Amino acid sequence: MTDNSKLETEELLTCLHILLFNPNQASRPLFHNLPLNQPYKMDAEDPLRLGRDGQTCIFALNDTSVSRKQLSIQAFKKSGSPLLSFMIQNMSQKVKLMVGGSELRYLERAELDDKVLCRFGRYELLIWQEPGDSENKFEVLFETCNAPPSQELGIDVPCKPPVMDTGMPWRNFENGAPASQEPLESDETVVLV
């Protein structure tokens, strides 16, 4: 069998991308136990466990603020669908897990969307799926990022004060007193300070 025919018969694995961020990652080796930037093959029946304890978790974080078993991701198939889907479960009794905008308490679980932001403690994980053909295996790809994924997605980013076309911030004062909070019409005069 030639290499070309072998490539044609190989199944394409679903890839679960996990983009990791922690504000202390530059000064501490938090992710050095993870197979960063290398796809890691897993059996679909085995849960992906992430936590501090390398004995009970396949993937260990080097951080005492993380629970021994922080979270678990399990592959499953929806009825009538050939594609793998994933559930996430909070395994920590002390630390809540935020999935999208929902909070998961101990042993609660939720189905992962195609792309979702998960947070616990000071960690942010942006998780997304690349569908594949295999029903019994998938791969996980851990990568780190330099900025919080929530910032890139515009989540929890404070709004800045409006800036007029002049490039100067405007203040809504008339003769030193606050003016009406109603929107200004284009023909009204605005006092620039």
C-alpha positions in Angstrom: 0.0 0.0 0.0 1.5 3.4 -0.9 1.5 6.4 1.3 -1.1 8.1 -0.9 -3.7 5.3 -0.5 -3.1 5.2 3.2 -3.9 9.0 3.5 -7.1 8.6 1.5 -8.5 5.9 3.9 -7.6 7.7 7.2 -10.5 9.2 9.1 -10.4 12.9 9.8 -10.6 13.4 13.5 -12.7 16.0 15.2 -10.3 18.6 16.7 -11.2 20.3 20.0 -9.1 23.5 20.1 -8.5 25.0 23.5 -6.9 28.4 23.6 -5.6 29.1 27.2 -4.9 32.3 29.0 -3.9 33.3 32.6 -2.5 36.7 33.5 0.4 35.0 35.3 1.4 32.7 32.4 4.5 34.8 31.4 6.0 34.7 34.9 5.0 31.1 36.0 5.1 27.8 34.1 1.4 27.1 34.5 1.0 25.2 31.2 4.3 23.4 31.0 2.7 20.0 31.6 0.3 20.3 28.6 1.1 19.2 25.1 1.1 22.7 23.7 0.8 23.2 19.9 0.7 19.4 19.3 -2.6 17.5 18.6 -3.2 14.9 21.3 -5.4 11.9 20.2 -8.0 10.7 22.6 -10.6 7.9 22.6 -14.1 9.4 22.4 -15.2 7.3 25.4 -12.5 8.8 27.7 -13.2 12.1 29.3 -10.7 14.9 29.0 -9.9 15.9 32.6 -8.1 19.2 33.4 -6.9 20.0 36.9 -3.9 20.2 39.2 -3.6 16.5 40.0 -1.6 14.7 37.3 -2.7 11.3 38.6 -6.4 11.8 38.1 -6.3 14.3 35.2 -4.9 13.6 31.8 -3.9 17.3 31.5 -2.4 19.0 34.6 -2.1 22.7 35.3 0.9 23.7 37.5 -1.1 26.0 39.8 -2.1 25.4 43.4 -5.2 27.7 43.0 -6.7 25.1 40.6 -8.7 22.2 42.0 -7.3 18.7 41.8 -10.0 17.9 39.3 -11.2 21.2 37.8 -13.3 20.2 34.8 -14.1 17.3 32.5 -15.0 17.4 28.8 -16.8 14.3 27.4 -17.4 13.5 23.8 -20.9 12.2 22.8 -23.1 11.8 19.8 -26.5 13.3 19.4 -29.2 10.9 18.2 -29.2 10.7 14.4 -25.9 12.7 14.0 -22.6 11.2 12.9 -20.7 14.1 14.4 -19.1 14.2 17.8 -20.4 16.8 20.3 -19.0 17.7 23.7 -20.2 18.3 27.2 -18.3 20.1 29.9 -18.7 19.4 33.6 -17.5 21.3 36.6 -15.5 18.9 38.9 -14.5 21.5 41.5 -16.4 21.8 44.7 -14.9 25.2 45.4 -14.5 27.1 42.1 -17.4 27.9 39.8 -17.0 27.3 36.1 -18.5 29.9 33.7 -19.5 28.5 30.3 -20.6 31.2 27.9 -22.7 33.3 30.2 -23.9 30.4 32.5 -22.4 29.4 35.8 -21.9 25.7 36.5 -21.6 24.5 40.0 -20.1 21.3 41.3 -21.0 18.3 39.0 -23.3 20.4 36.8 -22.6 20.1 33.1 -23.5 21.8 29.8 -23.2 21.1 26.2 -20.4 23.0 24.5 -21.4 25.3 21.6 -19.3 25.2 18.4 -17.2 28.1 20.0 -17.5 29.1 23.6 -15.6 31.0 26.3 -15.1 29.1 29.6 -13.7 30.7 32.8 -12.6 29.5 36.2 -10.5 31.4 38.7 -8.1 33.6 36.6 -8.2 31.2 33.7 -9.9 31.7 30.4 -10.3 28.9 27.8 -11.7 29.6 24.4 -12.9 26.3 23.1 -14.0 25.5 19.5 -14.5 22.4 17.4 -13.4 21.4 14.0 -15.7 18.6 12.9 -14.3 15.3 11.7 -15.5 11.9 10.4 -14.3 9.6 13.2 -16.9 8.5 15.7 -14.5 6.9 18.2 -11.5 9.2 18.4 -10.9 12.9 18.5 -7.9 15.1 19.1 -7.3 18.1 21.4 -5.0 21.0 20.6 -3.9 23.2 23.4 -2.5 26.6 22.6 -1.8 29.7 24.7 -2.6 33.3 23.8 -1.1 36.6 25.1 -4.3 38.5 25.6 -7.5 37.3 27.3 -9.9 35.8 24.8 -12.8 37.7 26.5 -11.1 40.9 25.5 -10.8 39.8 21.9 -14.4 38.8 21.9 -15.5 42.1 23.5 -16.8 40.4 26.6 -16.5 42.3 29.9 -14.7 45.2 28.1 -15.8 48.5 29.6 -17.3 51.1 27.2 -15.3 54.2 26.6 -16.9 57.7 26.7 -18.1 59.0 23.4 -15.8 61.1 21.3 -17.2 63.8 19.0 -16.0 64.2 15.4 -13.6 66.8 16.6 -11.7 64.1 18.4 -12.3 65.7 21.8 -14.5 64.0 24.4 -17.7 66.0 25.0 -19.2 67.0 28.3 -22.8 67.4 28.8 -22.8 70.7 30.8 -24.6 74.0 30.3 -23.2 76.9 32.4 -21.4 74.5 34.7 -24.5 72.5 35.5 -25.3 69.1 34.0 -27.6 69.3 31.0 -30.4 67.0 30.0 -29.5 63.4 29.5 -31.6 63.2 26.4 -29.8 62.7 23.0 -28.8 65.8 21.2 -30.1 66.6 17.7 -27.6 67.5 15.0 -28.7 71.2 15.0 -28.3 71.6 18.8 -25.2 73.4 20.1 -22.7 71.3 22.1 -20.2 73.0 24.4 -16.7 71.6 24.1 -14.4 71.9 27.1 
